[in-house]
Every structure is written in C-alpha cells, then in structure tokens.
Amino acid sequence: MDILITGLLLGGTYALIAIGLNLQYGVARIMNLANGEMLVIGGFSAFWAHTNIGLSPLLTVFILAPVAFGLNWLIYRVMMVPLVKRAKTRGQLEVDSILATFGLSFVLVGLMLAVFGGDYFNYSYLAVPIRIVGDTYALNRVMAFVMAVIICGLIYLWLNRTRAGMSIRAIATAPDAARLVGIDVRRLSALTFALGGAVTAVGGAYISTFLTLDASTGVVFTLKALIIVIMGGVGDVRGTIVAALLLGVLESFVAALIDPGLTLAAAYAMFITILLFRPQGLFGRKPT
Amino acid sequence: MKRRTLMKLTAATSLALSMMHGPAFADAHVDPIVIGAVAPKTGPLAGGSTVSHWPNIALWAGQINARGGLNVGGTMHPVEIIEYDDQTNPGETIKAVQRLATQDEADFILAPYGTGLNIAAAPIFARYGYPQITSTAITDQVAELSAQFPNMFFTLGGSKGLAEGAVEVLVNLRDAGDIGSKVAMVNVADAFGIELAAAARPALEAAGFDIVYDSSYPLGTQDLSPVVKGAANAGPDAFLAWSYPGDTFALTELSQIEGMDVKVFYTAVGASFPAYYGRFGAAAENIIGAGGVNADSQAFQDYRAAHMAATGAEPDYWASAMMYSSLQVLEQAIEGAGTIDRAVVSQYIKDNAFETVVGTIDFDAQNNNASFWTVGQWQDGVFRGVASTGREGAVDVKIKTGWE
C-alpha cells in the first residue's frame, strides 16, 4: 500500500513535469526542448521568493503563472511564429522548433547563470511527515500531488467543457480543417503554448520544495517530460496523466521490491513496450 | 525589434560565459602571467564547481594582484586569468585546454574540476608539458596515472582512503560501545558512488559489520523515498550514503521526514557545503560526511574570511580549501623556482614541500599528497574534520541524537 502511494505521489510529480509540454506539443506543435529550463525558472522564482521575502510557494505561483504565461507568449510570438509561417508541413515545424528551442534552452541556462549563479539551491518548505493509512510521507510531495490533480483537472475541464478548449482540441486533431471553420489557429496556438509554459513553471515551483535544483538541471526534466508525453500520446491530457502515474507507480514498485538501481531500466523498458504495441502512445490517435 | 534584443541578449550571454576575464591591469610594462582555467559553469557538475572551484580562482588572482603579482626572479608579474566553461563535457575540457595552450598561450593551466574531467584532460596537459595539480580528483589509480603523466599531481585523496576513513569512524564508535554493528549503505550508480561502495563493502565486512541494506540508485532519481524507507526498515545503527549533492540533500530530507533512527548518518559529496547546514540547520548537527578540514585552525579561519570578503560566499569544508591549497602550491612553486618554465616548476613541485591552508603538502614519489581529510562532522554549525590520513586537528566524533 505504501509502495502504491509513494508511486502515485511520484506520478503526480511527473504529471507536473510533463503536462505543460503536452499542451505545447499537442496543439502548438512545438516540441519544446527548453521545457525543463522553464521548470527550473519556476523553481528559482519560488526559491527566491521564499528565501528573500518569505513568500510561500503556494502563493508565489499566483504571480509566477501570469509572468510565465506572458514570457512564453512572447517566446511564441518572437521565436516561433516565423517558424510557423515558414513551415510547409507539420514535420518541418517540428524539426525547426526542436532546433530553435534547443538553442533557447542554452540561452535560458545562460540567463539563469547570470542572474542566480550556478550554485545548487533548495529550501525547506513543508518538509514534515504526514501520515496516510499508517505510513509517513513528505507533506511537500503530497502537496505537489494535490496541485498536480487540481492543475490537470482544470486543464481537462477547460479543454472539454469550454468553447476555447474545443477549438484547441480541433486544432490538435485537424489544424487545416480548424482554420476552415473559423478558428484562429495562430492565436490559439500562442495561447496554448503560453499556457503550457505557465503550467510547467508552476510545476517547477512545487517541485523545488523537495528537489535540489541548479541552473543546469533542466535537461533532466525535459527528457522525463518527453518520455511521458510520447508514452501517453501526443495531444491528449488523459494520456499524459495516465503515463505519468504508471511511470511513478512502476518505478516505486521496482525500487521497493526489486532494486532501486533498476528504476531507470524499468522506466525505459515500459517506454519501449508501449511504443512497440502502441506507437502513437496510450491515448494517441493513429496517424491518418 | 524584439528579435534583435533577444539576439543581443544571446550574444551577450554567450560572450559572458566563454570570455570571463580576470581583472585588467594598468601596468603595461610587465607581461602578466597568463593562467588558464577550465571547469564547468554549466552541466551536471556546475553546482559543485560553483561552490568549490571558481570562487577560489577569483580569490587567489585577486590576492596575488593586490600584492603586486607573482615574484618571478625579482620581477613582479600580475596574473591574468582566462576562463572557459567546459559544460561538464570531457570533449570540451580537452578542446579548451588545447585552445589555452595554443591560442591563448597560457603560461600555466589550472587543473579542471572533478575526477572524470581531470583524467580526460591529463593527456593534453602532458602533451603540452603543463603541470596538472588536481584538487577535486578522487581516484585509486594515482600510481598508474602519475607513471603515465609525470606532471599530474593529486591532493584530495583516493576512494579507498575515503571509504576506509568512514569505516574507521564506525569501528571506533562500535568499540566504544556507542553503536551496534548494523549498517545500511546506499550509493549513487555512478563511477564515484560505485567505486566508494565497492571500497567500503569489504572494509565493513572485515571489521565485522553486518550490512543490513545495500542498494544503489540511478543518478538523478527524483524520488528516493523507497531507498530511505528500505534502509530505515532494516533497522540499522548507521546509515552510509555514497551520494552526490542533489541526492545528499534528498536523502537527508527524506530521512528526517521518515525519522530514521540511526546514531550515525553519513552522506558523501555535498555534506560539507555551507548550504547543507543552511538547509537543515540544527537537524544537520552531528551528521558526518566526506571531507572535512581543520576548521578551527587560524589558517582556515583566515582563508574563510578572505573567501567571503572576495566572493561573498562561504567556502565548503572540504574541496574549497583543497582547491585553494593547489593554487598556493602553484604560486609557491613559480616563485620558488623563479621562472615560468613549466618543466622547472613541475620539478620544483616534486622536490619541495608547501605550506598551505590545509597544512603542509609534500608530494610522494607518485605525486600524491598522502595526508588528507576523510570524514567530517557538523558540530555547532561547523563541519569539522574527525578523521584523516595524517592531518592535524581532528575532533572527537559525536553520536547523532534525533533530527531536531
């Protein structure tokens, strides 16, 4: 039981890491390799606010989210729109955006170094035990899990219950047809990209309460997010959530019952197995 | 407009990253001694090098130039530092050393950061005849390396010494009746962690300890709860972790949350960082870890004060002082030899003993500094050395009592 809960908590962390990338890739078609850096920026902000003005990460996110939203909207307008205009096919846009955001990740690492320095940073927030059905867990991880549930739930409801959400799903499914029915694809793509970035930054703020980060750690999270998004199926929020939880539970079971050294191997084994049998991911649609 | 700003920003950032020069000099008559520095400013090891490596170079260069420079045969030469970021990538380290040797025509090049990057750069240092005084390389291959690269020097010690130092602390505590013989040991699945665990395992068994939990975890694991729960459930008297900074922090936090009831709690790299005490405060009291210094010595106190004044940051209680002492060795060797001829300076390093912030450094026939700190302990907010292979100033180990 405690293994399952540990796994679910870890899965929540993974969902926070991956859900933003899913939005960005699924709708805006930008495979954002600077995703991890955005997460670290979120973590840095929470760290800075907590140590300097004593602001709780739970409150920091209310400032962080709009700022990150604006920043990512700018990145899309300035960096991505020329690529979108130039791209003749989806494939070309993906390749171009991979290269562009790869470059962006270096710029962001450089900026973080200049602003914060290269030191490790962490702080103590809610690092207290909480008892759930007889076992102890770290409260900050439980808090991150709850936030992951809330964020994923809101995104899911927004995509499925609102008109904007429906338009976004339409773009993810058939961008050309979406334009024909009067959906402003570029505006909504920018919006989704920005939203994805904001969610990632907020995720970073929660994650920084229990992980030690430094300016260069972003790539670790980018890789994890890529695996989860691809496993879950591109452009489907449910897929990402399920994949994140599966991965968390699997790693936790392997660590507790077999050997912690094999968690990485197990994660990649699951990744390969899913891709072998469902190349489009758990919830992905077959390419037509 | 926006695009141009972004490009400017990019250009400025990359320029700043690759070309951070030392202080400029007004005196144009004397040629400065050009000293190259290559180490991570980005990449996985950047966090460690930012604490232990780079600040010492800034501190040292500032001190040398403040006193007019290095005295080479009666003339004072200021030092000029040329810094490169190797991105924690051995290929980049080698390229940067080559560039420093051929294009920047550096008179000396400081040893890179970390074991792997130092070993990767050793052939290129040897090819251009630069002495390589390492301060952050931990290896048991000293004899082989110094035979192959005669101008490579080692100061931080070997993994065998570090592991046996930790075991020795346990043995002393057990013999005094303070702890039982059950040990839980974990390690990061990386060259460092694997080598240390492999050295500790036979040493623990030979000393009659019972290893009740023994496990590794991949580098960058995002949740170490299963590891900590597993170790705690085995009911150990002592917990040993051959860990890197990220996992050192995570293991400590989770053990605190889990309330792991051990009398000895050991983590490796990162335990000696001031940020560790900053993060855990009183809960870090009596935690032991790799490294240590004679923290109460006047030499270290002076060094610490100068480090804080020059860089605004505290040095750590292990590699920082070691790194600074390697710069002192270079400084004394250049001034003692009275030349910047690299072969002569290298020979001078082999033939002489050096007074440094960590005490006397006298390299043996294998270019190894045989006296180094192996274990330190947080006592009253200071990480004091408790075990060494021949350093003075060790204090008594205390038992960990809870996490408050």
Boltz contact constraints between the chains, C-beta under 6 A:
constraints:
  - contact:
      token1: [A, 6]
      token2: [B, 225]
      max_distance: 6.0
  - contact:
      token1: [A, 10]
      token2: [B, 223]
      max_distance: 6.0
  - contact:
      token1: [A, 78]
      token2: [B, 2]
      max_distance: 6.0
  - contact:
      token1: [A, 78]
      token2: [B, 3]
      max_distance: 6.0
  - contact:
      token1: [A, 107]
      token2: [B, 10]
      max_distance: 6.0
  - contact:
      token1: [A, 109]
      token2: [B, 42]
      max_distance: 6.0
  - contact:
      token1: [A, 110]
      token2: [B, 13]
      max_distance: 6.0
  - contact:
      token1: [A, 110]
      token2: [B, 17]
      max_distance: 6.0
  - contact:
      token1: [A, 118]
      token2: [B, 41]
      max_distance: 6.0
  - contact:
      token1: [A, 118]
      token2: [B, 46]
      max_distance: 6.0
  - contact:
      token1: [A, 118]
      token2: [B, 50]
      max_distance: 6.0
  - contact:
      token1: [A, 119]
      token2: [B, 50]
      max_distance: 6.0
  - contact:
      token1: [A, 120]
      token2: [B, 47]
      max_distance: 6.0
  - contact:
      token1: [A, 120]
      token2: [B, 245]
      max_distance: 6.0
  - contact:
      token1: [A, 122]
      token2: [B, 249]
      max_distance: 6.0
  - contact:
      token1: [A, 122]
      token2: [B, 279]
      max_distance: 6.0
  - contact:
      token1: [A, 127]
      token2: [B, 253]
      max_distance: 6.0
  - contact:
      token1: [A, 129]
      token2: [B, 257]
      max_distance: 6.0
  - contact:
      token1: [A, 138]
      token2: [B, 257]
      max_distance: 6.0
  - contact:
      token1: [A, 212]
      token2: [B, 246]
      max_distance: 6.0
  - contact:
      token1: [A, 212]
      token2: [B, 249]
      max_distance: 6.0
  - contact:
      token1: [A, 214]
      token2: [B, 47]
      max_distance: 6.0
  - contact:
      token1: [A, 216]
      token2: [B, 42]
      max_distance: 6.0
  - contact:
      token1: [A, 216]
      token2: [B, 43]
      max_distance: 6.0
  - contact:
      token1: [A, 216]
      token2: [B, 46]
      max_distance: 6.0
  - contact:
      token1: [A, 220]
      token2: [B, 220]
      max_distance: 6.0
  - contact:
      token1: [A, 252]
      token2: [B, 226]
      max_distance: 6.0
  - contact:
      token1: [A, 255]
      token2: [B, 226]
      max_distance: 6.0
  - contact:
      token1: [A, 256]
      token2: [B, 226]
      max_distance: 6.0
  - contact:
      token1: [A, 260]
      token2: [B, 215]
      max_distance: 6.0
  - contact:
      token1: [A, 260]
      token2: [B, 217]
      max_distance: 6.0
  - contact:
      token1: [A, 260]
      token2: [B, 226]
      max_distance: 6.0
  - contact:
      token1: [A, 260]
      token2: [B, 227]
      max_distance: 6.0
  - contact:
      token1: [A, 261]
      token2: [B, 189]
      max_distance: 6.0
  - contact:
      token1: [A, 261]
      token2: [B, 216]
      max_distance: 6.0
  - contact:
      token1: [A, 264]
      token2: [B, 218]
      max_distance: 6.0
